[in-house]
Amino acid sequence: MIKEFQSVGIKDMHPMQIKALMDFIDFSFHLAAHFEGEDVIMEVEDRADDLVKLFGGVGVTVSVEDDH
């Protein structure tokens, strides 16, 4: 059982903190896009989704388009 604890949510963060978090997630996706296959992108999506939800957000979803 998890004890009750206080945490900071996205709604409590300074806009610069939110921007830094979103920039980090965006950069992670850009790096993942340079790898072959979708497995790295899907792993980043799962971790970004968990991170955003941890801070009280609705999550992250990614769609991959093939530009060929």
mmCIF file of the N, C-alpha and C atoms, coordinates in Angstrom:
data_MODEL
# 
_entry.id   MODEL 
# 
loop_
_atom_site.group_PDB 
_atom_site.id 
_atom_site.type_symbol 
_atom_site.label_atom_id 
_atom_site.label_alt_id 
_atom_site.label_comp_id 
_atom_site.label_asym_id 
_atom_site.label_entity_id 
_atom_site.label_seq_id 
_atom_site.pdbx_PDB_ins_code 
_atom_site.Cartn_x 
_atom_site.Cartn_y 
_atom_site.Cartn_z 
_atom_site.occupancy 
_atom_site.B_iso_or_equiv 
_atom_site.pdbx_formal_charge 
_atom_site.auth_seq_id 
_atom_site.auth_comp_id 
_atom_site.auth_asym_id 
_atom_site.auth_atom_id 
_atom_site.pdbx_PDB_model_num 
ATOM 1   N N  . MET A 1 1  ? 0.832  -1.171 0.000   1.00 0.00 ? 1  MET A N  1 
ATOM 2   C CA . MET A 1 1  ? 0.000  0.000  0.000   1.00 0.00 ? 1  MET A CA 1 
ATOM 3   C C  . MET A 1 1  ? 0.886  1.247  0.000   1.00 0.00 ? 1  MET A C  1 
ATOM 4   N N  . ILE A 1 2  ? 0.561  2.200  -0.836  1.00 0.00 ? 2  ILE A N  1 
ATOM 5   C CA . ILE A 1 2  ? 1.335  3.441  -0.950  1.00 0.00 ? 2  ILE A CA 1 
ATOM 6   C C  . ILE A 1 2  ? 0.794  4.466  0.035   1.00 0.00 ? 2  ILE A C  1 
ATOM 7   N N  . LYS A 1 3  ? 1.709  5.057  0.793   1.00 0.00 ? 3  LYS A N  1 
ATOM 8   C CA . LYS A 1 3  ? 1.310  6.103  1.727   1.00 0.00 ? 3  LYS A CA 1 
ATOM 9   C C  . LYS A 1 3  ? 0.909  7.351  0.954   1.00 0.00 ? 3  LYS A C  1 
ATOM 10  N N  . GLU A 1 4  ? -0.015 8.121  1.525   1.00 0.00 ? 4  GLU A N  1 
ATOM 11  C CA . GLU A 1 4  ? -0.419 9.380  0.896   1.00 0.00 ? 4  GLU A CA 1 
ATOM 12  C C  . GLU A 1 4  ? 0.746  10.361 0.957   1.00 0.00 ? 4  GLU A C  1 
ATOM 13  N N  . PHE A 1 5  ? 0.965  11.090 -0.126  1.00 0.00 ? 5  PHE A N  1 
ATOM 14  C CA . PHE A 1 5  ? 2.062  12.046 -0.167  1.00 0.00 ? 5  PHE A CA 1 
ATOM 15  C C  . PHE A 1 5  ? 1.675  13.244 -1.011  1.00 0.00 ? 5  PHE A C  1 
ATOM 16  N N  . GLN A 1 6  ? 2.385  14.341 -0.809  1.00 0.00 ? 6  GLN A N  1 
ATOM 17  C CA . GLN A 1 6  ? 2.177  15.563 -1.575  1.00 0.00 ? 6  GLN A CA 1 
ATOM 18  C C  . GLN A 1 6  ? 3.083  15.525 -2.803  1.00 0.00 ? 6  GLN A C  1 
ATOM 19  N N  . SER A 1 7  ? 2.572  15.967 -3.915  1.00 0.00 ? 7  SER A N  1 
ATOM 20  C CA . SER A 1 7  ? 3.398  16.070 -5.115  1.00 0.00 ? 7  SER A CA 1 
ATOM 21  C C  . SER A 1 7  ? 2.975  17.292 -5.924  1.00 0.00 ? 7  SER A C  1 
ATOM 22  N N  . VAL A 1 8  ? 3.855  17.702 -6.784  1.00 0.00 ? 8  VAL A N  1 
ATOM 23  C CA . VAL A 1 8  ? 3.589  18.848 -7.643  1.00 0.00 ? 8  VAL A CA 1 
ATOM 24  C C  . VAL A 1 8  ? 3.004  18.340 -8.954  1.00 0.00 ? 8  VAL A C  1 
ATOM 25  N N  . GLY A 1 9  ? 1.935  18.957 -9.391  1.00 0.00 ? 9  GLY A N  1 
ATOM 26  C CA . GLY A 1 9  ? 1.334  18.604 -10.662 1.00 0.00 ? 9  GLY A CA 1 
ATOM 27  C C  . GLY A 1 9  ? 1.614  19.669 -11.706 1.00 0.00 ? 9  GLY A C  1 
ATOM 28  N N  . ILE A 1 10 ? 1.307  19.366 -12.949 1.00 0.00 ? 10 ILE A N  1 
ATOM 29  C CA . ILE A 1 10 ? 1.526  20.310 -14.043 1.00 0.00 ? 10 ILE A CA 1 
ATOM 30  C C  . ILE A 1 10 ? 0.810  21.629 -13.768 1.00 0.00 ? 10 ILE A C  1 
ATOM 31  N N  . LYS A 1 11 ? -0.384 21.550 -13.208 1.00 0.00 ? 11 LYS A N  1 
ATOM 32  C CA . LYS A 1 11 ? -1.139 22.774 -12.926 1.00 0.00 ? 11 LYS A CA 1 
ATOM 33  C C  . LYS A 1 11 ? -0.459 23.654 -11.881 1.00 0.00 ? 11 LYS A C  1 
ATOM 34  N N  . ASP A 1 12 ? 0.427  23.066 -11.071 1.00 0.00 ? 12 ASP A N  1 
ATOM 35  C CA . ASP A 1 12 ? 1.147  23.808 -10.034 1.00 0.00 ? 12 ASP A CA 1 
ATOM 36  C C  . ASP A 1 12 ? 2.504  24.322 -10.502 1.00 0.00 ? 12 ASP A C  1 
ATOM 37  N N  . MET A 1 13 ? 2.951  23.878 -11.666 1.00 0.00 ? 13 MET A N  1 
ATOM 38  C CA . MET A 1 13 ? 4.283  24.216 -12.148 1.00 0.00 ? 13 MET A CA 1 
ATOM 39  C C  . MET A 1 13 ? 4.316  25.603 -12.791 1.00 0.00 ? 13 MET A C  1 
ATOM 40  N N  . HIS A 1 14 ? 5.480  26.184 -12.761 1.00 0.00 ? 14 HIS A N  1 
ATOM 41  C CA . HIS A 1 14 ? 5.716  27.438 -13.465 1.00 0.00 ? 14 HIS A CA 1 
ATOM 42  C C  . HIS A 1 14 ? 5.714  27.130 -14.967 1.00 0.00 ? 14 HIS A C  1 
ATOM 43  N N  . PRO A 1 15 ? 5.229  28.029 -15.803 1.00 0.00 ? 15 PRO A N  1 
ATOM 44  C CA . PRO A 1 15 ? 5.218  27.786 -17.249 1.00 0.00 ? 15 PRO A CA 1 
ATOM 45  C C  . PRO A 1 15 ? 6.592  27.397 -17.813 1.00 0.00 ? 15 PRO A C  1 
ATOM 46  N N  . MET A 1 16 ? 7.663  27.921 -17.242 1.00 0.00 ? 16 MET A N  1 
ATOM 47  C CA . MET A 1 16 ? 9.002  27.554 -17.725 1.00 0.00 ? 16 MET A CA 1 
ATOM 48  C C  . MET A 1 16 ? 9.321  26.093 -17.401 1.00 0.00 ? 16 MET A C  1 
ATOM 49  N N  . GLN A 1 17 ? 8.825  25.582 -16.275 1.00 0.00 ? 17 GLN A N  1 
ATOM 50  C CA . GLN A 1 17 ? 9.024  24.183 -15.918 1.00 0.00 ? 17 GLN A CA 1 
ATOM 51  C C  . GLN A 1 17 ? 8.258  23.270 -16.871 1.00 0.00 ? 17 GLN A C  1 
ATOM 52  N N  . ILE A 1 18 ? 7.038  23.657 -17.177 1.00 0.00 ? 18 ILE A N  1 
ATOM 53  C CA . ILE A 1 18 ? 6.229  22.873 -18.111 1.00 0.00 ? 18 ILE A CA 1 
ATOM 54  C C  . ILE A 1 18 ? 6.886  22.853 -19.483 1.00 0.00 ? 18 ILE A C  1 
ATOM 55  N N  . LYS A 1 19 ? 7.347  23.999 -19.938 1.00 0.00 ? 19 LYS A N  1 
ATOM 56  C CA . LYS A 1 19 ? 8.016  24.080 -21.237 1.00 0.00 ? 19 LYS A CA 1 
ATOM 57  C C  . LYS A 1 19 ? 9.262  23.201 -21.257 1.00 0.00 ? 19 LYS A C  1 
ATOM 58  N N  . ALA A 1 20 ? 10.047 23.225 -20.178 1.00 0.00 ? 20 ALA A N  1 
ATOM 59  C CA . ALA A 1 20 ? 11.263 22.404 -20.108 1.00 0.00 ? 20 ALA A CA 1 
ATOM 60  C C  . ALA A 1 20 ? 10.914 20.919 -20.164 1.00 0.00 ? 20 ALA A C  1 
ATOM 61  N N  . LEU A 1 21 ? 9.868  20.513 -19.470 1.00 0.00 ? 21 LEU A N  1 
ATOM 62  C CA . LEU A 1 21 ? 9.438  19.115 -19.492 1.00 0.00 ? 21 LEU A CA 1 
ATOM 63  C C  . LEU A 1 21 ? 8.999  18.708 -20.892 1.00 0.00 ? 21 LEU A C  1 
ATOM 64  N N  . MET A 1 22 ? 8.176  19.544 -21.529 1.00 0.00 ? 22 MET A N  1 
ATOM 65  C CA . MET A 1 22 ? 7.689  19.233 -22.874 1.00 0.00 ? 22 MET A CA 1 
ATOM 66  C C  . MET A 1 22 ? 8.819  19.268 -23.909 1.00 0.00 ? 22 MET A C  1 
ATOM 67  N N  . ASP A 1 23 ? 9.757  20.192 -23.753 1.00 0.00 ? 23 ASP A N  1 
ATOM 68  C CA . ASP A 1 23 ? 10.914 20.244 -24.652 1.00 0.00 ? 23 ASP A CA 1 
ATOM 69  C C  . ASP A 1 23 ? 11.752 18.975 -24.536 1.00 0.00 ? 23 ASP A C  1 
ATOM 70  N N  . PHE A 1 24 ? 11.926 18.488 -23.301 1.00 0.00 ? 24 PHE A N  1 
ATOM 71  C CA . PHE A 1 24 ? 12.686 17.259 -23.087 1.00 0.00 ? 24 PHE A CA 1 
ATOM 72  C C  . PHE A 1 24 ? 11.996 16.072 -23.748 1.00 0.00 ? 24 PHE A C  1 
ATOM 73  N N  . ILE A 1 25 ? 10.691 15.987 -23.602 1.00 0.00 ? 25 ILE A N  1 
ATOM 74  C CA . ILE A 1 25 ? 9.934  14.906 -24.233 1.00 0.00 ? 25 ILE A CA 1 
ATOM 75  C C  . ILE A 1 25 ? 10.026 15.013 -25.747 1.00 0.00 ? 25 ILE A C  1 
ATOM 76  N N  . ASP A 1 26 ? 9.873  16.220 -26.281 1.00 0.00 ? 26 ASP A N  1 
ATOM 77  C CA . ASP A 1 26 ? 9.979  16.444 -27.721 1.00 0.00 ? 26 ASP A CA 1 
ATOM 78  C C  . ASP A 1 26 ? 11.359 16.031 -28.246 1.00 0.00 ? 26 ASP A C  1 
ATOM 79  N N  . PHE A 1 27 ? 12.404 16.423 -27.522 1.00 0.00 ? 27 PHE A N  1 
ATOM 80  C CA . PHE A 1 27 ? 13.770 16.079 -27.919 1.00 0.00 ? 27 PHE A CA 1 
ATOM 81  C C  . PHE A 1 27 ? 13.968 14.563 -27.893 1.00 0.00 ? 27 PHE A C  1 
ATOM 82  N N  . SER A 1 28 ? 13.389 13.898 -26.908 1.00 0.00 ? 28 SER A N  1 
ATOM 83  C CA . SER A 1 28 ? 13.500 12.439 -26.814 1.00 0.00 ? 28 SER A CA 1 
ATOM 84  C C  . SER A 1 28 ? 12.884 11.769 -28.036 1.00 0.00 ? 28 SER A C  1 
ATOM 85  N N  . PHE A 1 29 ? 11.746 12.302 -28.487 1.00 0.00 ? 29 PHE A N  1 
ATOM 86  C CA . PHE A 1 29 ? 11.117 11.742 -29.689 1.00 0.00 ? 29 PHE A CA 1 
ATOM 87  C C  . PHE A 1 29 ? 11.958 11.996 -30.937 1.00 0.00 ? 29 PHE A C  1 
ATOM 88  N N  . HIS A 1 30 ? 12.559 13.169 -31.017 1.00 0.00 ? 30 HIS A N  1 
ATOM 89  C CA . HIS A 1 30 ? 13.423 13.454 -32.167 1.00 0.00 ? 30 HIS A CA 1 
ATOM 90  C C  . HIS A 1 30 ? 14.619 12.503 -32.208 1.00 0.00 ? 30 HIS A C  1 
ATOM 91  N N  . LEU A 1 31 ? 15.208 12.230 -31.062 1.00 0.00 ? 31 LEU A N  1 
ATOM 92  C CA . LEU A 1 31 ? 16.314 11.271 -31.012 1.00 0.00 ? 31 LEU A CA 1 
ATOM 93  C C  . LEU A 1 31 ? 15.848 9.871  -31.396 1.00 0.00 ? 31 LEU A C  1 
ATOM 94  N N  . ALA A 1 32 ? 14.706 9.454  -30.871 1.00 0.00 ? 32 ALA A N  1 
ATOM 95  C CA . ALA A 1 32 ? 14.183 8.121  -31.152 1.00 0.00 ? 32 ALA A CA 1 
ATOM 96  C C  . ALA A 1 32 ? 13.874 7.945  -32.631 1.00 0.00 ? 32 ALA A C  1 
ATOM 97  N N  . ALA A 1 33 ? 13.487 9.021  -33.297 1.00 0.00 ? 33 ALA A N  1 
ATOM 98  C CA . ALA A 1 33 ? 13.138 8.944  -34.716 1.00 0.00 ? 33 ALA A CA 1 
ATOM 99  C C  . ALA A 1 33 ? 14.344 8.613  -35.595 1.00 0.00 ? 33 ALA A C  1 
ATOM 100 N N  . HIS A 1 34 ? 15.539 8.789  -35.076 1.00 0.00 ? 34 HIS A N  1 
ATOM 101 C CA . HIS A 1 34 ? 16.741 8.495  -35.854 1.00 0.00 ? 34 HIS A CA 1 
ATOM 102 C C  . HIS A 1 34 ? 17.126 7.018  -35.824 1.00 0.00 ? 34 HIS A C  1 
ATOM 103 N N  . PHE A 1 35 ? 16.439 6.215  -35.033 1.00 0.00 ? 35 PHE A N  1 
ATOM 104 C CA . PHE A 1 35 ? 16.699 4.786  -34.974 1.00 0.00 ? 35 PHE A CA 1 
ATOM 105 C C  . PHE A 1 35 ? 15.800 4.065  -35.962 1.00 0.00 ? 35 PHE A C  1 
ATOM 106 N N  . GLU A 1 36 ? 16.285 2.919  -36.446 1.00 0.00 ? 36 GLU A N  1 
ATOM 107 C CA . GLU A 1 36 ? 15.488 2.104  -37.360 1.00 0.00 ? 36 GLU A CA 1 
ATOM 108 C C  . GLU A 1 36 ? 14.328 1.460  -36.597 1.00 0.00 ? 36 GLU A C  1 
ATOM 109 N N  . GLY A 1 37 ? 13.194 1.384  -37.216 1.00 0.00 ? 37 GLY A N  1 
ATOM 110 C CA . GLY A 1 37 ? 12.036 0.730  -36.619 1.00 0.00 ? 37 GLY A CA 1 
ATOM 111 C C  . GLY A 1 37 ? 11.298 1.630  -35.643 1.00 0.00 ? 37 GLY A C  1 
ATOM 112 N N  . GLU A 1 38 ? 10.113 1.179  -35.282 1.00 0.00 ? 38 GLU A N  1 
ATOM 113 C CA . GLU A 1 38 ? 9.253  1.960  -34.405 1.00 0.00 ? 38 GLU A CA 1 
ATOM 114 C C  . GLU A 1 38 ? 9.393  1.580  -32.939 1.00 0.00 ? 38 GLU A C  1 
ATOM 115 N N  . ASP A 1 39 ? 10.175 0.537  -32.625 1.00 0.00 ? 39 ASP A N  1 
ATOM 116 C CA . ASP A 1 39 ? 10.229 0.063  -31.244 1.00 0.00 ? 39 ASP A CA 1 
ATOM 117 C C  . ASP A 1 39 ? 10.805 1.097  -30.285 1.00 0.00 ? 39 ASP A C  1 
ATOM 118 N N  . VAL A 1 40 ? 11.799 1.880  -30.713 1.00 0.00 ? 40 VAL A N  1 
ATOM 119 C CA . VAL A 1 40 ? 12.386 2.909  -29.847 1.00 0.00 ? 40 VAL A CA 1 
ATOM 120 C C  . VAL A 1 40 ? 11.383 4.040  -29.632 1.00 0.00 ? 40 VAL A C  1 
ATOM 121 N N  . ILE A 1 41 ? 10.704 4.422  -30.686 1.00 0.00 ? 41 ILE A N  1 
ATOM 122 C CA . ILE A 1 41 ? 9.693  5.484  -30.564 1.00 0.00 ? 41 ILE A CA 1 
ATOM 123 C C  . ILE A 1 41 ? 8.571  5.046  -29.623 1.00 0.00 ? 41 ILE A C  1 
ATOM 124 N N  . MET A 1 42 ? 8.143  3.795  -29.731 1.00 0.00 ? 42 MET A N  1 
ATOM 125 C CA . MET A 1 42 ? 7.078  3.295  -28.858 1.00 0.00 ? 42 MET A CA 1 
ATOM 126 C C  . MET A 1 42 ? 7.541  3.249  -27.398 1.00 0.00 ? 42 MET A C  1 
ATOM 127 N N  . GLU A 1 43 ? 8.811  2.929  -27.162 1.00 0.00 ? 43 GLU A N  1 
ATOM 128 C CA . GLU A 1 43 ? 9.354  2.925  -25.801 1.00 0.00 ? 43 GLU A CA 1 
ATOM 129 C C  . GLU A 1 43 ? 9.376  4.348  -25.231 1.00 0.00 ? 43 GLU A C  1 
ATOM 130 N N  . VAL A 1 44 ? 9.790  5.321  -26.046 1.00 0.00 ? 44 VAL A N  1 
ATOM 131 C CA . VAL A 1 44 ? 9.788  6.715  -25.602 1.00 0.00 ? 44 VAL A CA 1 
ATOM 132 C C  . VAL A 1 44 ? 8.354  7.169  -25.342 1.00 0.00 ? 44 VAL A C  1 
ATOM 133 N N  . GLU A 1 45 ? 7.428  6.748  -26.195 1.00 0.00 ? 45 GLU A N  1 
ATOM 134 C CA . GLU A 1 45 ? 6.028  7.108  -25.986 1.00 0.00 ? 45 GLU A CA 1 
ATOM 135 C C  . GLU A 1 45 ? 5.521  6.583  -24.642 1.00 0.00 ? 45 GLU A C  1 
ATOM 136 N N  . ASP A 1 46 ? 5.813  5.322  -24.338 1.00 0.00 ? 46 ASP A N  1 
ATOM 137 C CA . ASP A 1 46 ? 5.371  4.740  -23.067 1.00 0.00 ? 46 ASP A CA 1 
ATOM 138 C C  . ASP A 1 46 ? 5.938  5.503  -21.873 1.00 0.00 ? 46 ASP A C  1 
ATOM 139 N N  . ARG A 1 47 ? 7.231  5.812  -21.931 1.00 0.00 ? 47 ARG A N  1 
ATOM 140 C CA . ARG A 1 47 ? 7.866  6.507  -20.804 1.00 0.00 ? 47 ARG A CA 1 
ATOM 141 C C  . ARG A 1 47 ? 7.389  7.956  -20.694 1.00 0.00 ? 47 ARG A C  1 
ATOM 142 N N  . ALA A 1 48 ? 7.220  8.629  -21.827 1.00 0.00 ? 48 ALA A N  1 
ATOM 143 C CA . ALA A 1 48 ? 6.714  10.009 -21.807 1.00 0.00 ? 48 ALA A CA 1 
ATOM 144 C C  . ALA A 1 48 ? 5.277  10.037 -21.294 1.00 0.00 ? 48 ALA A C  1 
ATOM 145 N N  . ASP A 1 49 ? 4.486  9.070  -21.703 1.00 0.00 ? 49 ASP A N  1 
ATOM 146 C CA . ASP A 1 49 ? 3.106  8.971  -21.252 1.00 0.00 ? 49 ASP A CA 1 
ATOM 147 C C  . ASP A 1 49 ? 3.053  8.818  -19.728 1.00 0.00 ? 49 ASP A C  1 
ATOM 148 N N  . ASP A 1 50 ? 3.877  7.915  -19.193 1.00 0.00 ? 50 ASP A N  1 
ATOM 149 C CA . ASP A 1 50 ? 3.937  7.718  -17.746 1.00 0.00 ? 50 ASP A CA 1 
ATOM 150 C C  . ASP A 1 50 ? 4.379  8.994  -17.033 1.00 0.00 ? 50 ASP A C  1 
ATOM 151 N N  . LEU A 1 51 ? 5.382  9.668  -17.585 1.00 0.00 ? 51 LEU A N  1 
ATOM 152 C CA . LEU A 1 51 ? 5.911  10.884 -16.958 1.00 0.00 ? 51 LEU A CA 1 
ATOM 153 C C  . LEU A 1 51 ? 4.857  11.986 -16.895 1.00 0.00 ? 51 LEU A C  1 
ATOM 154 N N  . VAL A 1 52 ? 4.177  12.216 -18.003 1.00 0.00 ? 52 VAL A N  1 
ATOM 155 C CA . VAL A 1 52 ? 3.156  13.268 -18.044 1.00 0.00 ? 52 VAL A CA 1 
ATOM 156 C C  . VAL A 1 52 ? 2.001  12.921 -17.107 1.00 0.00 ? 52 VAL A C  1 
ATOM 157 N N  . LYS A 1 53 ? 1.591  11.661 -17.081 1.00 0.00 ? 53 LYS A N  1 
ATOM 158 C CA . LYS A 1 53 ? 0.513  11.249 -16.176 1.00 0.00 ? 53 LYS A CA 1 
ATOM 159 C C  . LYS A 1 53 ? 0.933  11.379 -14.712 1.00 0.00 ? 53 LYS A C  1 
ATOM 160 N N  . LEU A 1 54 ? 2.200  11.115 -14.426 1.00 0.00 ? 54 LEU A N  1 
ATOM 161 C CA . LEU A 1 54 ? 2.720  11.242 -13.068 1.00 0.00 ? 54 LEU A CA 1 
ATOM 162 C C  . LEU A 1 54 ? 2.555  12.663 -12.545 1.00 0.00 ? 54 LEU A C  1 
ATOM 163 N N  . PHE A 1 55 ? 2.665  13.632 -13.454 1.00 0.00 ? 55 PHE A N  1 
ATOM 164 C CA . PHE A 1 55 ? 2.505  15.032 -13.074 1.00 0.00 ? 55 PHE A CA 1 
ATOM 165 C C  . PHE A 1 55 ? 1.058  15.522 -13.252 1.00 0.00 ? 55 PHE A C  1 
ATOM 166 N N  . GLY A 1 56 ? 0.129  14.616 -13.470 1.00 0.00 ? 56 GLY A N  1 
ATOM 167 C CA . GLY A 1 56 ? -1.282 14.982 -13.532 1.00 0.00 ? 56 GLY A CA 1 
ATOM 168 C C  . GLY A 1 56 ? -1.798 15.340 -14.905 1.00 0.00 ? 56 GLY A C  1 
ATOM 169 N N  . GLY A 1 57 ? -0.993 15.145 -15.938 1.00 0.00 ? 57 GLY A N  1 
ATOM 170 C CA . GLY A 1 57 ? -1.444 15.419 -17.299 1.00 0.00 ? 57 GLY A CA 1 
ATOM 171 C C  . GLY A 1 57 ? -2.250 14.265 -17.857 1.00 0.00 ? 57 GLY A C  1 
ATOM 172 N N  . VAL A 1 58 ? -2.755 14.430 -19.059 1.00 0.00 ? 58 VAL A N  1 
ATOM 173 C CA . VAL A 1 58 ? -3.589 13.395 -19.676 1.00 0.00 ? 58 VAL A CA 1 
ATOM 174 C C  . VAL A 1 58 ? -2.782 12.335 -20.397 1.00 0.00 ? 58 VAL A C  1 
ATOM 175 N N  . GLY A 1 59 ? -1.500 12.573 -20.616 1.00 0.00 ? 59 GLY A N  1 
ATOM 176 C CA . GLY A 1 59 ? -0.651 11.582 -21.266 1.00 0.00 ? 59 GLY A CA 1 
ATOM 177 C C  . GLY A 1 59 ? -0.147 12.043 -22.614 1.00 0.00 ? 59 GLY A C  1 
ATOM 178 N N  . VAL A 1 60 ? 0.518  11.121 -23.294 1.00 0.00 ? 60 VAL A N  1 
ATOM 179 C CA . VAL A 1 60 ? 1.148  11.403 -24.581 1.00 0.00 ? 60 VAL A CA 1 
ATOM 180 C C  . VAL A 1 60 ? 0.785  10.289 -25.555 1.00 0.00 ? 60 VAL A C  1 
ATOM 181 N N  . THR A 1 61 ? 0.445  10.666 -26.778 1.00 0.00 ? 61 THR A N  1 
ATOM 182 C CA . THR A 1 61 ? 0.203  9.687  -27.836 1.00 0.00 ? 61 THR A CA 1 
ATOM 183 C C  . THR A 1 61 ? 0.994  10.100 -29.063 1.00 0.00 ? 61 THR A C  1 
ATOM 184 N N  . VAL A 1 62 ? 1.496  9.112  -29.782 1.00 0.00 ? 62 VAL A N  1 
ATOM 185 C CA . VAL A 1 62 ? 2.317  9.386  -30.963 1.00 0.00 ? 62 VAL A CA 1 
ATOM 186 C C  . VAL A 1 62 ? 1.743  8.623  -32.143 1.00 0.00 ? 62 VAL A C  1 
ATOM 187 N N  . SER A 1 63 ? 1.734  9.267  -33.290 1.00 0.00 ? 63 SER A N  1 
ATOM 188 C CA . SER A 1 63 ? 1.416  8.549  -34.525 1.00 0.00 ? 63 SER A CA 1 
ATOM 189 C C  . SER A 1 63 ? 2.623  8.699  -35.438 1.00 0.00 ? 63 SER A C  1 
ATOM 190 N N  . VAL A 1 64 ? 2.974  7.606  -36.082 1.00 0.00 ? 64 VAL A N  1 
ATOM 191 C CA . VAL A 1 64 ? 4.155  7.591  -36.945 1.00 0.00 ? 64 VAL A CA 1 
ATOM 192 C C  . VAL A 1 64 ? 3.695  7.544  -38.394 1.00 0.00 ? 64 VAL A C  1 
ATOM 193 N N  . GLU A 1 65 ? 4.218  8.476  -39.177 1.00 0.00 ? 65 GLU A N  1 
ATOM 194 C CA . GLU A 1 65 ? 3.913  8.508  -40.605 1.00 0.00 ? 65 GLU A CA 1 
ATOM 195 C C  . GLU A 1 65 ? 5.176  8.175  -41.377 1.00 0.00 ? 65 GLU A C  1 
ATOM 196 N N  . ASP A 1 66 ? 5.030  7.380  -42.394 1.00 0.00 ? 66 ASP A N  1 
ATOM 197 C CA . ASP A 1 66 ? 6.154  7.047  -43.259 1.00 0.00 ? 66 ASP A CA 1 
ATOM 198 C C  . ASP A 1 66 ? 6.184  8.053  -44.390 1.00 0.00 ? 66 ASP A C  1 
ATOM 199 N N  . ASP A 1 67 ? 7.277  8.771  -44.517 1.00 0.00 ? 67 ASP A N  1 
ATOM 200 C CA . ASP A 1 67 ? 7.358  9.805  -45.551 1.00 0.00 ? 67 ASP A CA 1 
ATOM 201 C C  . ASP A 1 67 ? 7.939  9.288  -46.851 1.00 0.00 ? 67 ASP A C  1 
ATOM 202 N N  . HIS A 1 68 ? 7.886  7.974  -47.058 1.00 0.00 ? 68 HIS A N  1 
ATOM 203 C CA . HIS A 1 68 ? 8.391  7.383  -48.309 1.00 0.00 ? 68 HIS A CA 1 
ATOM 204 C C  . HIS A 1 68 ? 7.256  7.113  -49.253 1.00 0.00 ? 68 HIS A C  1 
# 
